Amino acid sequence: MSIADFFAQLRQRSNARRYPPAHLAAALALQATPPPPDLELRWKCAYSGRSSADFALAYRGLLSYLSIVKLAAACKAGATVLPSAAADSVWHLLLHDTQAYTEFCRASVGFNVVHVPQRDAADLTSKSLATTWRLACCLEAIDAVKPPRLPLLFALDTQLDWPQGHSYRLEKMGSQRRIFLGIGDNPRDVTGLLLLTAVSSVGADGTHSCGGSSCGGSH
């Protein structure tokens, strides 16, 4: 067994202790939640030119994030932030009907997820982002330290070519994989933040943040 494989197995065992199978299963089951009947139509009216396939992917992204919120709450993993503007676009439409949104959250997540505006772009280079990365990788069975691909939430805006979205890209440089977050004209290398903190615990204030073209919530 190589050193890399040894540490990969250690991380897998650590994840199994940190995220019990029952909590993982409950979070993953949330992703089968169907959208409210009129949500797709309202989304396509709000974002003209977008297809049903685009909506399905953006909605899937939101469910992925709500799964992360549910898992974070169950395992006391700490604060999270939604790294996708496309998924956020669906969330904002859900929020238009407060009662329907509350019922949607309680039926899917099990509690009301309160939308909290992101303070500024710094939220996307914070420990909250690292927590989101770690949980997203866990739910998709991706090695958070040596990822072969990006989790859906981190690839979504690029896949949909979303205007003013958050573009993450994974680049292999020699034996290393680097992750870049596109903000403005100068993409930031967030590899150290995401990968190094992926194997350590982070803040436990339980909040989940959002804002501008990206969002989060609390409960």
WOFEN-V803953 format. One record per backbone hydrogen bond with DSSP energy under -0.5 kcal/mol. CO is the residue of the C=O (numbers start at 1). NH is the residue of the N-H. If there is no record, write none. Layout:
co:CO nh:NH
co:CO nh:NH
This chain:
co:2 nh:6
co:3 nh:7
co:4 nh:8
co:5 nh:9
co:6 nh:10
co:7 nh:11
co:8 nh:12
co:9 nh:13
co:10 nh:14
co:11 nh:15
co:12 nh:16
co:13 nh:17
co:14 nh:18
co:15 nh:19
co:18 nh:20
co:20 nh:23
co:20 nh:24
co:21 nh:25
co:22 nh:26
co:23 nh:27
co:24 nh:28
co:25 nh:29
co:26 nh:30
co:28 nh:31
co:29 nh:32
co:30 nh:33
co:36 nh:39
co:36 nh:40
co:38 nh:42
co:39 nh:43
co:40 nh:44
co:41 nh:45
co:42 nh:46
co:43 nh:47
co:47 nh:50
co:51 nh:55
co:52 nh:56
co:53 nh:57
co:54 nh:58
co:55 nh:59
co:56 nh:60
co:57 nh:61
co:58 nh:62
co:59 nh:63
co:60 nh:64
co:61 nh:65
co:62 nh:66
co:63 nh:67
co:64 nh:68
co:65 nh:69
co:66 nh:70
co:67 nh:71
co:68 nh:72
co:69 nh:73
co:70 nh:74
co:71 nh:75
co:72 nh:76
co:72 nh:77
co:72 nh:78
co:73 nh:76
co:80 nh:209
co:81 nh:83
co:84 nh:88
co:85 nh:89
co:86 nh:90
co:87 nh:91
co:88 nh:92
co:89 nh:93
co:90 nh:94
co:91 nh:95
co:93 nh:96
co:94 nh:97
co:96 nh:98
co:97 nh:101
co:98 nh:102
co:99 nh:103
co:100 nh:104
co:101 nh:105
co:102 nh:106
co:103 nh:107
co:104 nh:108
co:105 nh:109
co:105 nh:110
co:105 nh:111
co:112 nh:114
co:114 nh:218
co:115 nh:117
co:116 nh:210
co:116 nh:216
co:120 nh:123
co:121 nh:124
co:122 nh:125
co:123 nh:126
co:126 nh:130
co:127 nh:131
co:128 nh:81
co:128 nh:132
co:129 nh:133
co:130 nh:134
co:131 nh:135
co:132 nh:136
co:133 nh:137
co:134 nh:138
co:135 nh:139
co:136 nh:140
co:137 nh:142
co:138 nh:141
co:142 nh:144
co:151 nh:154
co:151 nh:155
co:152 nh:155
co:152 nh:156
co:154 nh:168
co:155 nh:159
co:156 nh:160
co:157 nh:162
co:158 nh:161
co:162 nh:165
co:165 nh:167
co:166 nh:168
co:167 nh:182
co:169 nh:171
co:169 nh:180
co:171 nh:173
co:171 nh:178
co:172 nh:174
co:173 nh:176
co:176 nh:173
co:178 nh:171
co:179 nh:190
co:179 nh:191
co:180 nh:169
co:180 nh:182
co:181 nh:183
co:181 nh:188
co:182 nh:167
co:183 nh:186
co:185 nh:187
co:188 nh:181
co:188 nh:190
co:190 nh:194
co:191 nh:195
co:191 nh:196
co:192 nh:196
co:192 nh:197
co:193 nh:197
co:196 nh:199
co:197 nh:200
co:207 nh:80
co:209 nh:82
co:210 nh:215
co:211 nh:214
co:214 nh:118
co:214 nh:211
co:215 nh:82
co:215 nh:210
co:216 nh:116
co:217 nh:208
co:218 nh:114
